[in-house]
Amino acid sequence: MDGPGKYDQLATYVREQAQAEGVVVMVHRGDKGSGFSVQGPLPYLLKLPELLRLVADAIEEGRMTLNN
């Protein structure tokens, strides 16, 4: 989906507060349901699948933890 989604304002807030070039916000069972928002320049967006694979691998290998 292109354009603002249900968590776009939250992603904008996180990106601006972190003074980041790009951000991925994933929400599980939030007040608007589950969803995600991605913001960043095109090179960032093109590398997003690679970034998400690295995060998934780190979680599976125990280098990162998820809090329930």
Secondary structure in CASP SS format (residue, H / E / C, confidence):
PFRMAT SS
TARGET T0000
AUTHOR 0000-0000-0000
METHOD secondary structure of the structure
MODEL  1
M C 1.00
D C 1.00
G C 1.00
P C 1.00
G C 1.00
K C 1.00
Y C 1.00
D H 1.00
Q H 1.00
L H 1.00
A H 1.00
T H 1.00
Y H 1.00
V H 1.00
R H 1.00
E H 1.00
Q H 1.00
A H 1.00
Q C 1.00
A C 1.00
E C 1.00
G C 1.00
V E 1.00
V E 1.00
V E 1.00
M E 1.00
V E 1.00
H E 1.00
R E 1.00
G E 1.00
D C 1.00
K C 1.00
G E 1.00
S E 1.00
G E 1.00
F E 1.00
S E 1.00
V E 1.00
Q E 1.00
G C 1.00
P C 1.00
L H 1.00
P H 1.00
Y H 1.00
L H 1.00
L H 1.00
K C 1.00
L H 1.00
P H 1.00
E H 1.00
L H 1.00
L H 1.00
R H 1.00
L H 1.00
V H 1.00
A H 1.00
D H 1.00
A H 1.00
I H 1.00
E H 1.00
E C 1.00
G C 1.00
R C 1.00
M C 1.00
T C 1.00
L C 1.00
N C 1.00
N C 1.00
END
